[in-house]
């Protein structure tokens, strides 16, 4: 089984699937996973859906994204390491889910593995998934290391700001567009500091100036704010409306932060699987955003995030995954699924 699992991951990583162009990988999975005992199809938005077990039984949903950011190292195997864009984020976790679900006990339970589109942009695939399925338990595939369990991801607000001012001499005391844009950015920084109640990275809003262009007459900013669970988005947007200095503001994304119950069935099952392999589980709160933020608020079920790989390698030119860790993660997740099946059968 290990050789087959490694071959699956290699072929997945070798298929380019930058956000918005996942169709080749989706088609591959729909065909390939029929050989793994799944019934498969493509849904309306391009997600690859694979199912094992009685479709009327309680559902365990395992969702991982197929898309990647551009670039990355050439796909190659170097001993125990597999290099390539997506090896960690997040084809390794998705392949882990496929292999574990292909081996897990399906008596009285069904497993649905979903390879979703556009996680790296605005979550189109996960949004559609949240509307179409009602699972009993769910997992999201992201790299946390084989002994790590993700229980929280920060939210995200994405905004675009543009402002114009009349042409004036640089010696004029009149406010320039570039100055108005800088003042707007500093207002955001001040607001985020004012609502910060903890210095822990997960618990405080973290603004980032993603892009900045401008001159005396025209200026433009793209800003993201990573927000903790419970962040008052409405109050923040009310503040922004007062700080625009006659500029134009567009909010492109309002994804809430989420933290799951660490006592829930999904977390407990993973922790049991990790302990069975001789390690102490590490519960992780992540400062990024994942598809968990989209599906968990809609489903309101026990959920956890799991997958092999070092998230520090996400989006880097050194992205690679240990195949030994990948194999261990498959066994951990398979054990967790069998544990859940016993619980769901009652």
N, C-alpha and C positions, 0 to 999 in steps of 0.2 A: 504493500500500500504506500510506503514512503516514496518509492521511486515514482509511482503514478502521481502522487501529490506534488512532488517536485516538478515533474513534467508539466502538470497543469499550470502551476504558478509560472514557470518559465514561459510557456506559450501565452499566458495572459499578459505578462509584462512585455513580451515582444510585440504585442499589438498596440499600436499607438491609439490613445483614446483621450486626447485633450478635450476638455469640457466643450460640449456642443457637437463633438464628433466621436461619440461612443458606439456608433452603430456597428462597426466591424467587430468589436469585442462583444457586444450584445448578441449579435448573430452567432458568433463562435460559442458563447455559453449556452444559448438555446439549443444548438445542435449537440455540443459536447456533453451536456449534463443529462441528456436522454440516455447516454451510455453509462451514466452513474446511477440510474434508477429513478430519475426524476421525470415528472411530466412538466413540460416547459412551454412558455410562450413569451412573446413581446407584448407589453401593454401599450396603451395609447400614447404615452410620452417617450417610449423607447426603453423602459426598464426591462431587464431580463428577469423573468419570474420562473422559479423552479420549485416544484412541490413533491414531497414524499409523504405517504400515509393517507388515512381516511380523510377526505375533505370535509366531513361532518364532525370530526374529532376536534378537541381543543387545539388551537394553533399556537405554535412557537414561531415567531417571525425573526429571521436573521437578515439584516440589511447592511450592505456595504456598497460603497460607491465605486463605479467603474472608471470615472473620469480622473484625469490628472491635470496638473499645470504643465505648461510647455517645458521643453528642454530636458535636462537630465543626462546622466552618463549612458554610454552605450550598454546595451543588454549583453551581459556576459556572466558566466559562472567562474568564480575563482575559489577553488576548494569548497569550503562550506558556505561561501557568500555568493548571493545572487545580486548583481548590480543592475540597475535600470530604473527609469522613472515609473513610479507606482509600486515598486517592490515593497515599500513600507506604507505609502499613503496612496491608496489603501487596498491594493490588489492582494497583498499578503494576508491581511485580515479577511478579505472576501473569500479568498481561496481556502483559508482555514475554516470558514463557515461551511463552504461547500463540502469539503472533505469530512468534517465532523458530522454534518447532517446526513451525508451519504452512508455513514456507518451506524448511526444512532438507532436505537430501538424505536420502532414506529407503532408498537402495540398501544392502541388507545390514544394516539396523539398524531398530529401532522406537523411537518416542518416545511416552512416556506422560506426559501432563500431568494432575496431580491438584490440583483445588481442594479443600482440606481444611477441615474444620469445627473450631471450638473451640480454635484455637491460643492465643487470648488467655486461655484458662482452664487446662485441664489436658491439652491435646493429644489429645483423643479421636480426631480424624480421622487424625493422624499415627500414633498407636498402631495403629489398624486397618490403615493402609497398610503399616506395617512387618511386619505379620503375613501380609499377602496377596500381597506382591510380592517378587521377588528380582532386582533390576536389576543391571546390570554397572557402571554409573556413575550418579551422582545429583547433582542440584542442588536447593537449597532457595532459594526466592525471599524475600529480605528486602532492605530498602534499605541499600546501601553506597556509592551513587554509581556512575556508569557505569564509572569506572576503578578501582573498589575490588572486592576479592575477600575475602569472609569466610572465615576458616580456623578460627575458634574462637569458641565461645559458652559462657559460664559456666552452671553448673547452678543448681538452685534447691531449697531445702528450705522448705516452708511448714508452719507449726505454729500450733496454737491452744492457749492456756494459760488455765485458769480456776482460781481459788482462793477459798475462803471462810474466814471467821473469825467467832467469836462477836461479838455486839454488845457494845461496851465504850464507856466514856467516852473522849473524845479525850485526856484527861489520863492515861489508863492507859498503863503501860509495855508492855502486851501488844502483840505484832505485829498490825497491822491487815492486812486483805486487800490494800488498795492498796499497803502497804509490802512485802508478800511479792511482789506482782507486779513492783514496781520492782526489788527485789533479784534476782528471777529474770532480768529483762532485763539487769541489770548483770553477772550471771554469764555470760550469753551473750556480751556484749561482751568480757569478760575472757578467755573461752575462745578466741574468734576471734583476739584479739591474741596469745594464747599459741602458736597454731599458724601464725601468719603468718611466712613466710620471705622475703617480698619486698614492697616497697612499691608495686609495680606493681598497678594496679587489677585487671587480669585474673588475677593470680596469688595474690590474697589473698581470704579469705572476707569478705563485706561484709553484716553484718546490718542489717535495717531494721525498725523498730517501725511496722507498718502501721496498727494500730488499738489504742486503749487506752481502756477504760471501767472505772469502779469506784468503790468507796467503802470504808468501814470493814469492811463485811460481805462484799461480793462484788467481785471484780475479774476482768477478762478482757483478754488480749492476743492480737493476731494478729501473728506475726513471720515475716518471710521472710529467708532467708540465701542470698545469691548465692555459689556455691561454684566454685572453680577445678577443672580436671581433676585427678583424683587425690585430691580431698578425702576424708578417711576419714569417711564418713557413719555407719558403725557405731560408731566411737569417739565421735563427736559425740552420737549418741543415747544411748549409755551414760552420757555426762556429763550430759545433760539429765535422765535418770532420777534422778540423785543430787541434782539442783538444784531439784526441783519444789516442795519445802516442803509436801508433802501435797496439792499441787494436782493437777488433771487435765490431762494433756497428750495432744493428738492431732496426729499428723504427717499432713498431707494430701497432700504431694507430695515425692517424692525423685527429682528429675531430675538425672542426673549432668552435669557439665561435659564438654565435648568439644573437642578440637583435632585437626584433620585434618592429614594429611601434605601439606605445601606442595609436595612434589615429585610428588604424585599427578596422574593424567591429567586430572581435572576442573579442578584449579587451573591446570595447564599450558595447557590448552585456552583457558581464559578469559584468561590472561595473554597468550597469542598473539593472541587477538581484540582485546584492549585495545591492544596494541602496533601492530596493523595499522591502528588508528585514530589513531595518533600520540601516544598517552599512555603514561606509565610506570605499570604496575599497582601498586596499593597493597594489601598484604596486611593484613587487619584482624582484630584480636581484640576481641570485643564483650563488654561486661559484662552484657548481657541474656541471655535464654534464648530459643531458637527450636526449631522442629520438627527441626532438625538434631540436637539433643540426644536426640531420641527414635529417629530412624531410623538414624543412623550406627552406634550401638553394636550394633544388630540386624543391619544389612546388612554392615558391615565392608567397604566398597567405596570407591573413590575418590569423594570428594564435595567440593563447594564451595558457598558461599552467594553469590548474585548478585542484583542488582536496582538499578534507578535510584532516586533520591530521597535526601533528607537525613534520616537517622534521628533527628536532633534535633527534627524536626517530628512524630514519632510521637505520637499521642494528644493533640496540642495543638489549640487553636482556630485555629491558622494553618496547618494541614496543607495542603500543596499540592505539586505536582510540575511540573517543567519538561517540556513536551512535546518539546522538542528533545533533552533528555537521554534521555527515554523512547525516542525514535526511535533515538538512537545506541546505547542499551543493547540494543535489538532486533537491530541489526546486529552488535554485538559477540557476543551470545549465539548468533546464527545462525552466525557464523564459527566459534565454539567447537564448536558441534554438528557442523558439517561436518568440522572437524578430528578430532573424536572418531570420527565415522563411518568415516573413513579408517583410524584406528587399530584400531577394532573389527572392520573387515573383514579386518584382518591383511595 
